[in-house]
Amino acid sequence: MLKKVGIAALGAGLILSGMGGITAADAAKPEWAGQGKPEWAGKPGKGNDKGKSKVENVIYMIPDGFSADYASNYRIYKGEDAVWDAHLKGMFTTYSANSAITDSAAAGTAMATGVKTNNGVVGLDAKGNELESILEASEKAGKSTGLVATSTITHATPASFVANVDSRNNETEIARQMADSGVDVILGGGKNNFLPATEGGNQDERNLIQEVQEKGATYVETRDQLLDADDLDVDKGDRLVGLFADDALAPELHRGETEQPSIAEMTEAAIDALEEDKDGFFLVVEGSQIDWAGHDNDAAWAMSDVAAFEEAVEEAIEFAEEDGNTLVVVAGDHDTGGMTTGSNGSMALNAGILQNVTATGDHMAAQLNEDRSNVAEVVKEYTGFELKENEIRVISEAGNASLAINKVISDRANIGWTSTNHTGADIPLYVFGPEAESFVGFHDNTDLPKLIAESLKLGK
């Protein structure tokens, strides 16, 4: 394995591959912005306004796939401002080292380490050198750490903060590195990636769940078990591992059909455990399935998972308000689907009707009979929509019934889509807490961990 490049080893003069073509003159932007510093980061005193509280804890919240149009549509869907709207500080670019459009592995790596890499790569730079993440740098500074996700916890974004692999698809190796890491709280899906083949899992031999339990970790598999897992003291070495599904967790629209916790409940549990550390904590929370909804062009799934993520942000900000020393950073890793606010030439916005949708397009498509003669009945059951004859025909004849259903629903909501993949759209940046004003400006995704590290005074 190649030697890990520590944060402090990356000099301010290092220019990363793939950086050409994008410059932004902004007085609020640090001199090292986008240039791969990490000295974790910046000049002494930078962003340290007198009279403000010291940052001891960071909650880094990543709504995967979320962009400004998701924010706009969500405001219409909700009928009022989201909790993050009052805390908008800037925007940032997302391109990877080898592509104008990033994937989640390269974006996650940039947001975790401050270094660009190629699509598909986790925790390595474009030359294959291992990188240290800001989570790992926080551990070195004595802080407790945590990871929360609604995907498999070994998925690209959470993996970027603790693993080093040349392919994001190698989730069994990511699970091994995660189990062997010093992360104190791990909550999400993906139990199969931690179990051996003899127990139906994906590991060849190791039972990672058994291993972490033998080392003293509290292990939970249901919402009730998580809510009952109190009296943990990470400052004394306690560890909490919760894997609530064999694969990913259920979409928020189907949460009630499971025994799985919500992302807000996982966030609250993680904070409750981590706040016991007198040296502070670093927590990453990913709303993973906003991205998956975008890939499916499923507007109702997207908005309901944004709503669930907002509840998690509310938990974080409520804690930060009471604590006074916690920085909350909310930043999507990229846009997915090229969502638009308005579509088909209409001047109306109608996302509020998605409140009545109770299932994903995938779920509805799975309820169709072989000849699809029940399209109208199925869609009405889960949406309340009386379909028109042309809408029934389009769904009945479609090669992809789920995508066709989602298009009909999106058209009713006046939400458009330009892709079933990621796009290169700039992403809004929301920040609350001490040092929040130091995030004002136009940035690159590699700047975010440096700004966070500067607020924590890492490397000083």
C-alpha positions in Angstrom: 0.0 0.0 0.0 1.3 3.4 -0.9 2.3 5.8 1.8 -0.5 8.0 2.9 0.0 11.7 2.1 -0.8 13.6 5.3 -2.6 16.8 5.4 0.4 18.8 6.5 2.6 17.3 3.8 0.7 19.0 0.9 2.3 22.4 0.3 0.5 25.5 -0.8 2.3 25.5 -4.1 1.0 22.1 -5.2 -1.2 22.5 -8.3 -3.4 19.5 -8.8 -4.1 17.8 -12.1 -7.4 18.7 -13.7 -7.4 22.2 -12.2 -7.1 24.2 -15.4 -9.8 26.3 -16.9 -11.7 27.5 -13.8 -10.6 30.6 -11.9 -12.7 32.9 -9.7 -11.5 36.2 -8.4 -13.3 36.7 -5.1 -12.1 38.9 -2.2 -13.6 36.4 0.3 -11.8 33.5 -1.2 -8.5 32.4 0.6 -5.3 32.6 -1.4 -5.0 28.8 -1.4 -8.6 28.2 -2.6 -8.7 25.3 -5.1 -5.0 24.8 -5.1 -4.7 21.7 -2.9 -3.0 23.2 0.1 -3.8 21.3 3.0 -1.6 22.6 5.7 -5.0 22.1 7.2 -5.1 25.2 6.3 -4.5 28.9 5.8 -2.6 31.6 7.5 -2.6 32.1 11.3 -5.6 34.1 12.4 -7.5 33.7 9.1 -11.2 33.6 9.8 -10.7 33.9 13.5 -12.9 36.8 14.3 -12.4 38.2 17.8 -15.2 37.7 20.3 -16.5 34.6 18.6 -16.7 31.2 20.1 -14.0 28.6 19.3 -15.0 25.7 17.0 -14.7 22.5 18.9 -17.1 20.3 16.9 -18.0 20.0 13.3 -21.0 18.4 11.7 -20.4 18.1 8.0 -23.7 17.4 6.3 -23.8 16.2 2.6 -27.1 15.9 0.8 -25.8 13.8 -2.1 -27.0 15.1 -5.5 -28.5 18.3 -4.1 -28.1 21.6 -6.0 -29.8 25.0 -6.1 -32.8 23.7 -8.1 -33.4 21.0 -5.5 -33.4 23.8 -2.9 -35.8 25.9 -4.9 -38.2 23.1 -5.6 -38.0 22.0 -1.9 -39.1 25.4 -0.8 -42.2 25.1 -3.0 -42.8 21.5 -1.8 -42.5 22.6 1.9 -44.4 25.8 1.5 -41.8 27.8 3.4 -38.1 28.3 3.7 -35.9 25.4 4.6 -33.8 25.5 7.8 -30.6 26.1 5.7 -31.9 29.0 3.6 -31.0 31.6 6.2 -27.4 30.2 6.3 -26.4 30.4 2.6 -22.7 31.5 2.5 -21.6 30.8 -1.1 -21.3 28.3 -4.0 -18.6 25.9 -5.2 -17.5 23.9 -8.2 -17.3 20.1 -8.3 -15.3 18.9 -11.3 -13.0 15.9 -10.7 -9.3 15.5 -11.8 -10.3 13.7 -15.0 -13.8 14.9 -15.8 -15.8 18.1 -15.9 -18.6 16.1 -14.2 -17.7 14.4 -11.0 -18.9 11.1 -9.5 -19.5 10.7 -5.8 -16.1 9.0 -5.1 -14.1 11.9 -6.6 -16.4 14.5 -5.0 -16.3 12.8 -1.7 -12.5 12.6 -1.8 -12.2 16.3 -2.6 -14.6 17.2 0.2 -12.8 15.0 2.7 -9.2 15.6 1.8 -8.9 18.8 -0.2 -7.4 17.1 -3.2 -8.9 16.3 -6.6 -8.9 12.7 -7.9 -10.3 10.7 -10.7 -13.9 9.5 -10.9 -14.4 6.2 -9.1 -11.4 6.6 -6.8 -11.8 6.9 -3.0 -9.1 8.5 -0.7 -6.3 8.4 -3.3 -5.0 11.3 -5.4 -4.9 11.1 -9.2 -1.4 9.4 -9.0 -2.6 6.8 -6.6 -1.1 8.2 -3.4 -3.1 7.7 -0.2 -4.6 10.8 1.3 -5.5 11.7 4.8 -9.0 13.0 5.4 -10.1 15.8 7.6 -11.9 13.2 9.7 -8.6 11.4 10.3 -6.8 14.7 11.0 -9.5 15.5 13.6 -8.9 12.1 15.2 -5.2 12.9 15.4 -6.2 16.1 17.2 -7.9 14.0 19.8 -11.5 14.4 18.6 -14.1 11.6 18.3 -15.6 10.9 14.9 -18.7 9.5 13.3 -20.2 8.6 10.0 -23.9 8.5 9.2 -25.5 7.6 5.8 -28.8 6.3 4.3 -26.9 4.2 1.7 -24.6 1.4 2.6 -22.1 3.0 5.0 -19.4 1.7 2.7 -20.7 3.8 -0.2 -18.5 6.3 -2.0 -19.2 9.5 0.1 -18.8 8.1 3.6 -16.0 5.9 2.5 -14.0 8.9 1.3 -13.5 10.0 4.9 -11.9 6.8 6.1 -10.9 4.5 3.3 -8.2 4.4 0.5 -9.2 2.3 -2.5 -8.8 2.6 -6.2 -12.4 1.6 -6.9 -15.5 2.8 -5.0 -17.0 -0.6 -5.9 -14.7 -2.5 -3.6 -17.0 -2.1 -0.7 -15.7 -5.2 1.1 -12.3 -3.6 1.4 -13.9 -0.3 2.4 -15.8 -2.2 5.2 -12.5 -3.8 6.4 -10.8 -0.4 6.6 -13.8 1.1 8.3 -14.0 -1.6 10.9 -10.3 -1.3 11.6 -10.5 2.5 11.7 -10.8 4.7 14.8 -14.3 6.0 13.8 -16.4 5.9 17.0 -19.9 6.0 15.6 -20.9 4.2 12.3 -24.6 4.2 11.4 -26.2 3.3 8.1 -26.9 0.3 5.8 -24.7 -2.4 4.3 -24.6 -5.1 6.9 -23.7 -7.7 4.2 -20.4 -6.0 3.5 -19.4 -6.7 7.1 -20.4 -10.4 7.2 -18.6 -13.5 5.8 -20.0 -15.5 3.0 -20.8 -18.3 5.4 -23.5 -16.0 6.9 -24.7 -14.7 3.6 -22.4 -11.7 3.5 -19.8 -10.4 1.0 -16.6 -10.9 3.0 -14.6 -14.0 2.1 -13.8 -14.9 5.7 -13.8 -12.1 8.3 -16.9 -11.3 10.4 -16.3 -7.6 10.9 -19.4 -7.2 13.1 -18.2 -9.9 15.5 -14.7 -8.3 15.5 -15.9 -4.9 16.5 -18.1 -6.4 19.2 -15.2 -8.3 20.6 -13.3 -5.0 20.8 -16.2 -3.6 22.9 -18.4 -1.9 20.4 -22.1 -1.6 21.0 -23.8 -3.1 17.9 -27.4 -2.4 16.9 -29.6 -3.4 14.0 -33.0 -1.7 14.5 -34.4 1.8 15.3 -35.5 0.7 18.8 -32.1 -0.8 19.6 -30.5 2.5 18.4 -32.8 4.6 20.6 -32.0 2.4 23.6 -28.2 2.6 23.1 -27.6 5.3 25.7 -24.9 5.8 28.3 -22.1 5.5 25.7 -18.9 7.4 26.5 -16.7 7.7 23.5 -14.2 9.6 25.6 -13.7 6.3 27.5 -13.4 4.2 24.3 -17.0 3.2 23.8 -18.0 2.7 20.1 -21.4 2.5 18.4 -21.9 0.6 15.2 -25.4 0.4 13.7 -26.1 -1.5 10.4 -29.9 -1.4 9.8 -30.2 -3.2 6.5 -28.4 -5.8 4.4 -28.0 -3.2 1.7 -29.0 0.4 1.6 -31.7 1.8 3.9 -35.2 2.2 2.5 -36.2 5.5 0.8 -37.9 7.9 3.1 -41.2 7.3 1.4 -41.1 3.7 2.6 -39.4 4.2 6.0 -42.6 3.3 7.9 -42.6 -0.2 6.4 -39.3 -0.9 8.1 -37.6 -1.0 11.6 -34.9 1.4 10.4 -34.2 4.7 12.0 -34.5 8.0 10.1 -31.5 10.0 9.2 -32.5 12.5 11.9 -32.6 9.8 14.5 -29.2 8.5 13.5 -27.8 12.1 13.6 -29.2 12.7 17.0 -27.9 9.4 18.3 -24.4 10.1 16.8 -24.3 13.6 18.4 -25.5 12.2 21.8 -22.6 9.7 21.8 -19.9 12.0 20.4 -20.6 15.0 22.5 -19.2 13.1 25.5 -15.7 13.8 24.2 -14.3 16.8 26.0 -11.9 17.4 23.1 -14.8 17.7 20.6 -16.0 15.7 17.6 -16.2 15.5 13.8 -19.3 14.0 12.4 -20.2 13.4 8.7 -23.9 12.9 7.8 -24.9 12.0 4.2 -28.4 12.1 2.8 -27.5 9.5 0.3 -30.7 8.8 -1.6 -31.4 12.3 -2.8 -28.9 11.4 -5.4 -30.6 8.1 -6.2 -33.9 9.8 -6.7 -32.2 12.2 -9.1 -30.8 9.3 -11.1 -34.4 8.0 -11.4 -35.8 11.5 -12.1 -38.2 10.7 -9.2 -39.3 14.1 -7.9 -41.4 12.8 -5.0 -38.6 10.6 -3.7 -36.1 13.5 -4.0 -38.3 15.9 -2.1 -39.2 13.4 0.6 -35.6 12.5 1.2 -34.6 16.2 1.2 -37.3 16.7 3.9 -35.8 13.8 5.9 -32.4 15.3 5.5 -33.7 18.7 6.7 -34.9 17.1 9.9 -31.3 15.9 10.4 -30.0 19.4 9.8 -32.5 20.7 12.3 -31.1 18.3 14.9 -27.5 19.5 14.1 -28.4 23.2 14.3 -30.4 22.8 17.4 -27.4 21.2 19.1 -25.1 23.8 17.7 -27.3 26.6 19.0 -27.2 25.1 22.5 -23.5 24.2 22.4 -22.1 27.4 21.0 -18.9 25.7 19.8 -20.2 23.7 16.9 -19.9 24.4 13.2 -22.5 23.0 10.9 -21.6 22.8 7.2 -24.2 21.7 4.7 -22.9 21.1 1.1 -24.1 18.6 -1.6 -21.3 16.8 -3.5 -22.8 17.4 -7.0 -26.0 17.8 -8.8 -27.9 14.8 -10.0 -30.4 14.8 -12.8 -30.2 18.4 -13.8 -33.5 19.2 -12.0 -35.2 22.4 -13.1 -37.6 24.6 -11.2 -40.4 24.8 -13.8 -40.9 22.8 -17.0 -42.7 22.5 -20.3 -43.1 26.2 -20.9 -45.3 26.8 -17.8 -44.9 29.8 -15.6 -46.3 27.9 -12.6 -44.5 26.0 -9.8 -46.3 23.1 -8.4 -44.0 20.9 -6.4 -46.4 21.0 -3.4 -48.5 18.3 -5.1 -45.7 15.8 -4.4 -46.7 15.8 -0.7 -49.5 13.4 -1.7 -47.2 10.9 -3.4 -46.5 7.9 -1.1 -44.2 5.6 -3.1 -41.2 5.8 -5.4 -41.7 5.2 -9.1 -39.8 1.9 -8.7 -42.3 0.7 -6.2 -45.2 1.7 -8.4 -43.8 0.0 -11.4 -43.3 -3.1 -9.4 -47.1 -3.2 -8.8 -48.0 -3.2 -12.5 -49.4 -6.4 -13.8 -47.9 -8.2 -16.8 -49.9 -6.4 -19.5 -49.9 -3.1 -17.5 -53.6 -2.8 -17.7 -53.7 -1.5 -14.1 -51.6 1.6 -14.7 -54.4 4.1 -13.8 -55.3 2.2 -10.6 -51.7 1.8 -9.3 -50.7 5.4 -10.0 -53.9 6.8 -8.4 -53.4 4.6 -5.3 -49.9 6.1 -4.6 -50.4 9.6 -6.0 -54.1 10.5 -6.0 -53.7 11.5 -9.7 -56.4 10.7 -12.2 -54.3 9.9 -15.2 -55.2 11.1 -18.7 -55.5 8.6 -21.5 -52.2 9.8 -23.1 -50.4 9.4 -19.7 -51.7 5.9 -19.3 -50.6 5.0 -22.8 -47.1 6.4 -22.4 -46.6 4.4 -19.2 -48.1 1.3 -20.7 -45.8 1.4 -23.7 -42.6 2.6 -22.0 -39.5 0.5 -22.0 -38.9 1.8 -18.5 -42.2 2.0 -16.6 -40.6 3.5 -13.5 -39.0 6.4 -15.5 -42.3 6.9 -17.4 -44.3 7.1 -14.1 -41.7 9.6 -12.7 -42.0 11.8 -15.8 -45.7 12.0 -15.5 -45.5 12.9 -11.8 -42.7 15.4 -12.5 -44.7 17.0 -15.3 -47.6 17.4 -13.0 -45.3 19.1 -10.5 -43.7 21.3 -13.2 -40.3 19.9 -12.4 -38.0 19.1 -15.3 -35.0 16.9 -15.7 -32.1 17.1 -18.1 -30.2 13.9 -17.3 -30.3 10.6 -15.5 -26.7 11.2 -14.4 -24.8 13.8 -12.6 -24.2 17.3 -14.0 -21.5 19.9 -13.5 -23.8 22.5 -11.8 -22.3 24.6 -9.0 -23.6 23.7 -5.5 -24.8 26.0 -2.7 -22.9 26.1 0.6 -24.7 26.7 3.9 -22.9 27.2 7.1 -24.0 27.9 10.7 -21.9 28.5 13.8 -18.6 30.0 14.8 -16.4 31.0 11.9 -19.3 30.6 9.5 -18.5 34.0 7.8 -15.1 32.6 6.7 -17.0 30.4 4.3 -18.5 33.4 2.3 -17.6 33.4 -1.3 -17.2 31.2 -4.4 -15.1 28.1 -3.9 -14.1 24.7 -5.2 -15.1 21.6 -3.4 -11.4 21.1 -2.4 -11.6 24.3 -0.4 -14.3 23.1 2.0 -12.2 20.7 4.2 -9.5 23.4 4.3 -11.9 26.0 5.5 -13.2 23.6 8.1 -9.7 22.6 9.2 -8.8 26.3 9.5 -11.8 26.8 11.8 -10.7 23.9 14.0 -7.1 25.2 14.0 -5.8 21.8 12.8 -2.1 21.7 12.1 -1.4 24.8 14.3 
